[in-house]
Amino acid sequence: MVQKADAGDIVGQEKIAITDEDTAETLHKRMNAASSDLLSKVLPTIVDGSFTATAQDESKATYFGRRTPADGEIKWSNDSRTVFNLVRAVTEPFPGAFTFLGERKLIIWGAEASDKTYDVTPGTIVATSPLTIACAQGSLIVKSGEAENGLYLGGEQLAAELHLVEGMRFGPQASAIINAKKRQKVLILGANGFIGTHLTKRLLETVVTKCMQWT
């Protein structure tokens, strides 16, 4: 044990292949089984002192913060493989990967990555049978999904239920885009005081700097 989390020497290690059929749930179950097998091999060596320890290579370490619901939103500017991996990482029993058509939320439960690239804006529906959505590179074939509070449907059924046609485009929620573009206002009370004066000056300097960067 060391002070930093997950930074101690390695005394046992096992590799697990991830197939295209895996989801977070199936992988979790396989990792649990592999962990049990690994512990049964390593624990006796720790007890008798015959184990070997290997220092970790920090240059190969990766760290990820806590997930939030917003992390499930699909970014169509990614390639199809990245979107496919997101879908299967958060599919049932988790909340699911989602996207919007205007204000309508669509949850995608199952999908397949395609290498076929279309000369359209990412997020555009390029076919409804099967339901296919363009990514920055490649495209995503929707196998199953549902509208918010709707029924679990196959891709083609989903297209019919939501009246989807080629050329429609998925992306961020429309209201979120509008709110992001709204001008922000700041009210500073006591601007003539010592703190208020310096705060106002700092804000104005920041605004001018950003305006210069944009121009």
BELMO-V432894 format. One record per pair of residues at least 24 apart in sequence whose C-alpha atoms are under 7 Angstrom apart, sorted by sequence separation. I is the first residue (numbers start at 1). GAP is how many residues later the second one is. If there is no record, write none. Layout:
# BELMO-V432894
I_GAP, I_GAP
This chain:
# BELMO-V432894
72_24, 73_24, 74_24, 87_24, 114_24, 115_24, 131_24, 72_25, 73_25, 74_25, 114_25, 130_25, 131_25, 12_26, 72_26, 73_26, 113_26, 114_26, 130_26, 84_27, 113_27, 114_27, 129_27, 84_28, 112_28, 113_28, 128_28, 131_28, 84_29, 111_29, 112_29, 12_30, 111_30, 112_30, 111_31, 128_31, 81_32, 110_32, 111_32, 80_33, 110_33, 111_33, 80_34, 108_34, 110_34, 109_35, 110_35, 108_36, 109_36, 108_37, 128_37, 107_38, 108_38, 128_38, 107_39, 127_39, 11_40, 106_40, 107_40, 126_40, 11_41, 106_41, 107_41, 125_41, 126_41, 11_42, 105_42, 106_42, 125_42, 10_43, 11_43, 105_43, 124_43, 125_43, 9_44, 10_44, 124_44, 125_44, 9_45, 10_45, 77_45, 124_45, 9_46, 10_46, 76_46, 123_46, 124_46, 9_47, 76_47, 123_47, 123_48, 7_49, 80_55, 79_56, 78_57, 79_57, 80_57, 77_58, 78_58, 79_58, 80_58, 76_59, 77_59, 79_59, 80_59, 76_60, 80_60, 24_64, 23_65, 24_65, 23_66, 24_66, 101_68, 101_69, 100_70, 101_70, 103_70, 99_71, 100_71, 102_71, 103_71, 99_72, 100_72, 102_72, 99_73, 100_73
